[in-house]
């Protein structure tokens, strides 16, 4: 069960749905994330350091559950949510929780569906995150649903003092060359140039093929 797994400092669901629910649909993955959140928010929360939930078909509902845990759990340093189905609402919920968490150092949301609104929400809180060192947002369709919304928020973040951030991955988000140049300019002209690595390269053929395969997995998950 989730509770037995939490006895260890690393909770790793790998490319499986959460242990509490077994393999199955997105609804089961979200239910497992909720069970994990309840455990982390309890008065006897375990000393968990890392939670790895990549490839579990998690949706916005799961992100909302985990955001609640981020607000209350003070020992978590790594949260890996890559290759799921977290959209703008879920990304925004995580963004609201980030400034309230004093321990998280790595958040991986690569290969999700945050789109422009979700990426913008995360960018807006970056100057308020005292410990966050790595934020991976590649393959999130940041140029979808309002390119300028995401670009504007990212530019403001890159021009601000980011106290801990060392890596910001934004490649393969659909930004055109002009948008990438604007973001590069904000980075190179900002106060974080010497310590922050920003990745903005366009998607490769392998990236496109990988996205197509992930979409097939998501579709199969909805059908179970």
Secondary structure, DSSP 4 states (H G I P E B T S, - for coil): -HHHHTTSSEEE-TTS--TTT-S--HHHHHHHHHHHHHHHHSTT-----EEE-TTS---HHHHHHHHHHHHH-SS--EEE--SS--BHHHHHHHHHHHTT-SS--EEE--SSB-HHHHHHHHHHHGGG-SS--EEE--SS-TTTTTHHHHHHHHHHHHHS--SS--EEE--SS---HHHHHHHHHHHHTSTTTTT-EEE-PPP-HHHHHHHHHHHHHHHHHHT-
